[in-house]
Amino acid sequence: MAERRANYTGKEHNELIRRTMRKEEDRPTPEVTPMMLLQEITRITRCMTEKDVPTQSMQNSSRQILRALGHKGGMCQLDLAKMTHLKPPTISVALQKMESEGLVTRVIDEKDGRATRVYLTEAGNSINEKVVDRIREIDAAAMQGVTEEESAALASALIKIRDNLRAFAESEK
């Protein structure tokens, strides 16, 4: 590489620098794909959700577990892994931390002593309710000016995309 640079004349070197330092408006606009937009929307939504909700110190896995348990409490770790698409070791570590913070409690299943069920505590429920309220607020803002038909079409397309990605992820295992 040093030899290659040494072969550039001053004029060639200046041209190389000029080409790499073009102004933003001179650069071709990259194609924006639906998946790129979804990633950007997800990042913006997550940042907005965390802004006023006391989950900032919480890892993404813990937030996913909170939402899952808020939707359906009393789940075993394997069910949590399936619902959140997190790996069982990740679930285990996150639950240990959440339990030490008083957000969840684990209870041995009365019917099957080998199974342990996970429940949100009052503190966990409180945080989850704040997150859900904030998400509803963000959702309402995001969907302003979108008709019911457009919303239904978007939801249908997103369900297809999600299902396609789940199938693709399964095929890679």
MOLINMO-V180291 format. One record per backbone hydrogen bond with DSSP energy under -1.0 kcal/mol. NH is the residue of the N-H (numbers start at 1). CO is the residue of the C=O. E is the energy in kcal/mol with one decimal. If there is no record, write none. Layout:
BEGIN
<<NH;CO;E> <NH;CO;E>>
END
This chain:
BEGIN
<<5;1;-2.3> <6;2;-2.3> <7;3;-1.3> <8;5;-1.2> <13;9;-2.7> <14;10;-2.3> <15;11;-2.1> <16;12;-2.4> <17;13;-2.4> <18;14;-2.6> <19;15;-2.5> <20;16;-1.9> <21;17;-1.5> <26;23;-1.1> <27;24;-1.1> <37;33;-2.1> <38;34;-2.5> <39;35;-2.3> <40;36;-2.2> <41;37;-2.9> <42;38;-2.5> <43;39;-2.3> <44;40;-2.6> <45;41;-2.8> <46;42;-2.6> <47;43;-2.3> <48;44;-2.5> <49;45;-2.6> <50;46;-2.2> <51;47;-1.0> <55;53;-2.9> <58;55;-1.3> <63;59;-1.8> <64;60;-2.3> <65;61;-2.2> <66;62;-2.6> <67;63;-2.3> <68;64;-2.4> <69;65;-2.9> <70;66;-2.3> <71;67;-1.7> <72;68;-2.6> <74;118;-1.7> <75;118;-1.2> <80;76;-2.1> <81;77;-2.2> <82;78;-2.2> <83;79;-2.5> <84;80;-2.6> <85;81;-1.6> <91;87;-2.1> <92;88;-2.6> <93;89;-2.3> <94;90;-2.5> <95;91;-2.8> <96;92;-2.0> <97;93;-2.0> <98;94;-2.9> <99;95;-2.8> <100;96;-2.1> <101;97;-1.5> <102;99;-1.2> <103;98;-2.8> <105;119;-2.6> <107;117;-3.1> <109;115;-3.0> <115;112;-2.1> <117;107;-3.7> <118;75;-2.7> <119;105;-2.7> <121;103;-2.4> <125;121;-2.8> <126;122;-2.3> <127;123;-2.2> <128;124;-2.5> <129;125;-2.6> <130;126;-1.9> <131;127;-2.3> <132;128;-2.7> <133;129;-2.6> <134;130;-2.3> <135;131;-2.6> <136;132;-2.3> <137;133;-2.0> <138;134;-2.5> <139;135;-2.8> <140;136;-2.3> <141;137;-1.9> <142;138;-2.7> <143;139;-2.0> <144;141;-1.0> <146;143;-2.0> <151;147;-2.6> <152;148;-2.5> <153;149;-2.4> <154;150;-2.7> <155;151;-2.7> <156;152;-2.3> <157;153;-2.4> <158;154;-2.8> <159;155;-2.3> <160;156;-1.9> <161;157;-2.4> <162;158;-2.9> <163;159;-2.7> <164;160;-2.6> <165;161;-2.6> <166;162;-2.5> <167;163;-2.4> <168;164;-2.5> <169;165;-2.8> <170;166;-2.3> <171;167;-2.1> <172;168;-1.1> <173;170;-1.1>>
END
